[in-house]
């Protein structure tokens, strides 16, 4: 048999962990290609090399062209490619994540399909936002009410700190430019946050669609996790940028979000929070790397890639 051409993919355990990577790199109106183990970004200004294994997500804006070799390298490096729309505020698709295990997705599905466990995890999510409040026994309606009041306070506080006049959250999904500067900044900031959280979710092998609080959307779990950080990260950044009145509001917001995400070490925190929520206190849940199991008929599992014919009596 002839050897498969090209560079063999790296083993998953040899790659940098998601929490040790740069959060995201946003590109638009350029060509993405590959030069050995680096992604190349080419536009009228020249060529920039980006080591593929050092980024959590490559966010591809309008006007980008991506070669097959570039996507192979991103997939082999465990870097998630995310396609977005104009100004980075619309999500279209994403590529393969870092994990090769289904363990976290199975835990996520078990939680979502059990009403009591789902409510317990929802309370835990809200307790992360209200660390000084006792939420035991709270209904989803009560939790939603507290969250709404918290977000209103966050908007008001950020507006006062930045000296920005604020009325309400208002935006047009079709026409980004129709919003005022602060609403444009909020849309751009939350889009960056969603992109980074999405990369963390899929890199752990979780399903973006299986939400605990949110439901019915293909990114419900992304919204769940992003809401843990929106009030302390995206909202203050957006109001600070709007208060500075830059010419390029979305561009300045993306750069400010990138710096804030790095400064606050959001990626490692996001990974820890997702694992803590889905493990439900089980400290023995450890990620498996590139291992395939077979279901054993009950709650157990056995190793895959093995012939079990001699272990049972076959009727033929």
C-alpha positions in Angstrom: 0.0 0.0 0.0 1.3 3.4 -0.9 1.9 5.8 2.0 -0.6 8.6 2.4 1.0 11.8 1.0 1.5 14.9 3.1 2.4 15.6 6.7 0.8 13.2 9.2 -1.5 14.9 11.7 -0.3 15.6 15.2 -1.4 13.4 18.0 -4.0 15.2 20.1 -2.1 15.0 23.3 0.8 16.7 21.6 -1.2 19.9 20.9 -1.5 22.9 23.1 -4.5 22.9 25.3 -7.3 25.3 24.4 -6.8 27.3 27.6 -3.1 27.9 26.7 -3.9 29.4 23.3 -4.6 32.9 21.9 -8.4 33.4 22.1 -9.2 34.3 18.5 -7.8 35.9 15.4 -10.2 37.8 13.2 -9.5 38.2 9.4 -11.4 39.5 6.5 -10.8 40.3 2.8 -7.8 38.1 2.5 -6.6 34.6 1.4 -5.9 31.9 4.1 -3.3 29.4 3.1 -0.7 27.2 4.7 3.1 27.3 5.0 4.3 24.2 6.8 2.7 24.4 10.3 1.6 28.0 10.0 -1.5 29.6 8.6 -0.7 32.4 6.2 -2.9 35.5 5.9 -2.4 37.3 2.6 -3.9 40.7 1.6 -2.7 43.9 -0.1 -0.4 44.7 2.8 1.5 41.4 2.5 1.7 38.0 4.2 1.4 37.2 7.9 2.3 33.8 9.4 0.2 32.5 12.3 1.2 29.3 14.1 -2.0 27.2 13.8 -1.7 25.4 17.1 -1.5 28.6 19.1 -5.0 29.9 18.3 -8.3 28.8 19.7 -10.4 30.1 16.9 -9.8 31.6 13.5 -12.7 33.9 12.8 -13.3 34.3 9.1 -15.1 37.5 8.0 -16.4 38.6 4.6 -14.1 38.4 1.6 -11.9 35.5 2.9 -10.8 32.6 0.8 -9.5 29.5 2.5 -7.5 26.8 0.8 -8.0 23.1 1.5 -4.5 22.8 2.9 -5.2 25.6 5.4 -8.4 23.8 6.6 -6.4 20.6 7.0 -3.9 22.3 9.2 -6.5 23.9 11.3 -8.3 20.6 11.8 -5.1 18.8 12.6 -4.1 21.5 15.1 -7.4 21.5 16.9 -8.0 25.2 16.0 -11.7 26.0 15.3 -12.6 27.9 12.2 -15.7 30.1 12.6 -17.3 31.8 9.6 -19.0 35.1 10.4 -20.8 37.9 8.5 -20.1 41.6 8.0 -18.5 43.3 11.0 -18.2 39.8 12.6 -21.7 39.9 14.0 -23.4 37.0 12.3 -22.4 33.4 12.7 -22.6 31.0 9.7 -20.6 27.8 10.5 -17.7 26.4 12.4 -15.1 23.7 11.8 -13.8 20.8 13.9 -12.8 21.2 17.5 -9.9 19.8 19.5 -11.5 17.0 21.4 -11.8 13.4 20.1 -13.8 12.2 23.0 -17.6 12.2 23.4 -17.5 12.2 27.2 -18.5 15.8 27.8 -21.3 15.7 25.1 -22.7 12.5 26.8 -22.7 14.3 30.1 -24.4 17.3 28.5 -27.1 15.2 26.9 -27.8 13.4 30.2 -28.3 16.7 32.0 -30.5 18.3 29.3 -32.7 15.2 29.1 -33.4 15.0 32.8 -35.6 17.8 34.2 -34.3 17.8 37.8 -30.6 17.7 36.8 -31.2 20.4 34.2 -32.8 22.7 36.8 -29.9 22.0 39.2 -27.3 23.0 36.6 -29.3 26.0 35.6 -29.3 27.2 39.2 -25.6 26.6 39.3 -25.1 28.7 36.2 -27.1 31.6 37.8 -25.2 31.1 41.1 -22.0 31.8 39.2 -23.5 35.2 38.3 -25.0 35.8 41.8 -22.3 34.4 44.2 -23.7 36.2 47.2 -27.3 35.0 46.8 -28.9 31.7 47.8 -30.7 30.3 44.8 -31.7 26.9 46.2 -35.3 26.1 45.3 -35.5 29.0 42.9 -37.7 28.4 39.8 -36.6 29.2 36.3 -39.1 32.1 36.3 -37.4 33.6 39.4 -34.0 33.1 38.0 -34.9 34.8 34.7 -36.3 37.8 36.7 -33.1 38.2 38.6 -31.0 37.9 35.5 -33.1 40.6 33.7 -32.6 43.0 36.6 -28.8 42.2 36.7 -28.4 43.0 33.0 -30.3 46.3 33.4 -28.0 47.3 36.3 -24.9 46.3 34.2 -26.0 48.5 31.3 -26.7 51.4 33.6 -23.5 51.1 35.5 -21.4 50.8 32.3 -23.1 53.8 30.7 -22.4 55.9 33.8 -18.8 54.8 34.0 -18.2 55.6 30.3 -20.3 58.8 30.2 -22.5 57.4 27.5 -26.2 58.2 27.1 -28.2 54.9 27.2 -31.8 54.2 26.6 -32.2 50.5 25.6 -30.7 47.6 23.7 -31.8 47.9 20.1 -30.3 46.4 16.9 -31.2 45.2 13.5 -29.8 41.8 12.6 -30.0 42.7 8.9 -28.6 46.2 9.0 -25.7 46.5 11.5 -25.0 50.1 10.6 -28.5 51.3 11.5 -27.7 51.0 15.3 -26.2 53.8 17.3 -22.5 53.5 18.3 -23.2 51.9 21.7 -25.5 49.3 20.2 -23.0 48.6 17.4 -20.3 48.1 20.0 -22.5 45.8 22.1 -23.3 43.7 19.0 -19.6 43.5 18.1 -18.5 42.7 21.7 -21.1 39.9 22.1 -20.2 38.4 18.7 -16.5 38.2 19.8 -17.6 36.6 23.1 -19.8 34.1 21.3 -17.0 33.2 18.9 -14.5 32.5 21.7 -17.1 30.5 23.8 -18.2 28.6 20.7 -14.5 27.6 20.2 -14.3 26.4 23.8 -17.6 24.4 23.6 -16.7 22.5 20.4 -13.1 22.1 21.4 -14.2 20.1 24.5 -16.5 18.0 22.3 -19.7 19.5 23.6 -22.8 20.3 21.5 -23.4 24.0 20.9 -27.1 23.2 20.5 -27.8 21.4 23.8 -28.5 24.3 26.0 -29.5 24.3 29.7 -31.2 27.7 30.0 -31.5 28.5 26.3 -33.2 26.0 24.0 -34.3 25.6 20.4 -31.3 27.2 18.7 -28.2 25.6 17.2 -26.0 27.7 19.6 -28.1 27.4 22.8 -25.3 26.2 24.9 -23.0 28.9 23.6 -25.5 31.5 24.8 -25.7 29.7 28.1 -21.9 29.9 28.7 -21.4 33.4 27.2 -24.0 34.8 29.6 -21.7 33.9 32.5 -19.3 36.6 31.3 -21.3 39.1 29.3 -22.0 41.5 32.1 -18.5 41.7 33.4 -16.7 41.6 30.1 -18.6 42.4 26.9 -20.9 45.2 28.3 -18.1 47.3 30.0 -15.9 47.0 26.9 -18.7 48.0 24.5 -19.6 51.1 26.5 -15.9 52.1 26.9 -15.4 52.0 23.1 -18.6 53.8 22.4 -17.6 56.5 24.9 -14.3 57.0 23.1 -16.2 57.7 19.8 -13.8 56.0 17.4 -14.3 56.1 13.7 -14.3 52.3 13.4 -16.5 51.1 16.3 -16.7 47.4 15.5 -13.0 47.1 14.7 -11.9 48.9 17.9 -14.4 46.8 19.9 -13.0 43.6 18.5 -9.4 44.6 19.4 -10.5 45.7 22.9 -12.4 42.4 23.4 -9.3 40.5 22.3 -7.2 42.3 24.9 -9.8 42.0 27.7 -10.2 38.2 27.0 -6.5 37.7 27.2 -6.1 39.9 30.3 -8.9 38.1 32.2 -7.7 34.7 30.9 -11.2 33.9 29.7 -10.4 30.7 27.8 -9.0 28.7 30.8 -11.9 30.0 32.9 -14.4 29.0 30.3 -13.0 25.5 30.0 -13.0 25.1 33.8 -16.6 26.4 34.1 -18.0 24.1 31.4 -16.3 21.1 32.9 -17.5 22.0 36.4 -21.1 22.4 35.2 -21.2 19.2 33.2 -19.2 17.1 35.7 -21.8 17.9 38.4 -19.2 17.4 41.2 -17.8 14.2 39.7 -14.0 14.8 40.1 -13.2 11.6 38.3 -14.4 12.9 34.9 -11.1 13.1 33.0 -10.9 13.9 29.3 -9.9 10.9 27.1 -7.8 11.6 24.1 -8.6 9.9 20.8 -10.1 6.8 22.3 -13.1 4.8 20.9 -15.3 2.8 23.2 -18.2 0.4 22.6 -21.4 0.7 24.6 -21.7 -2.4 26.9 -25.6 -2.4 27.0 -25.8 -0.8 30.4 -24.0 2.2 31.9 -20.6 0.7 31.1 -18.3 0.6 28.1 -15.5 -1.5 26.7 -12.6 -0.8 24.5 -13.2 -0.5 20.7 -11.0 -1.9 18.0 -11.0 -5.4 19.5 -12.5 -8.7 18.3 -14.9 -10.0 20.9 -16.0 -13.1 19.0 -14.2 -15.5 21.5 -15.9 -13.9 24.5 -19.5 -14.9 23.6 -21.2 -17.9 22.0 -22.2 -17.0 18.5 -25.3 -18.8 17.2 -23.8 -19.4 13.7 
